Amino acid sequence: MKLSPTWRRAWRRFSVQAMGWALGFMGWWALDAHPKWKALITEPGGLAIVALLMVAGIVGSLIDQPSVTRPDEDLKP
């Protein structure tokens, strides 16, 4: 197993962004969500948001993203 040649641009991938949003939402919910937000977005609703973001990440990993995968001069040593 080895790193992808485009690992430096992984943040551009929709799948990585969706997983980051899911992680950020879970952290916000667990550590800092105001009680008004927790009343508005119930626990099942929060879980549904995270699940949708994770599914979007999986779908995003299946879609070709030329701006991330094309060879680029900035990656050469």
C-alpha positions, 0 to 999 in steps of 0.5 A, a space after each residue: 500500500 502506498 500514497 496516491 500520487 495526488 495525495 497533496 490535492 486530496 482536500 479537493 476531492 468531494 469525498 474528502 470534503 464530505 467526510 470533513 463536513 461529517 466529522 465537523 458536524 459530529 464534533 460541533 454537535 458533541 462539544 458545542 451545539 447550543 440547546 436551541 440547535 439540539 432542540 431543532 435538530 434532534 438526535 435522529 436528525 443529526 444522525 441522518 445528516 451525518 449519514 447523508 454526508 457519509 453517503 455523499 462521500 462514498 458517491 463522491 469517491 466513485 465520480 471522476 474528478 479531473 481537477 484532482 487526478 490529472 498529472 500536474 507540474 506542481 507535484 514533481 520534486 
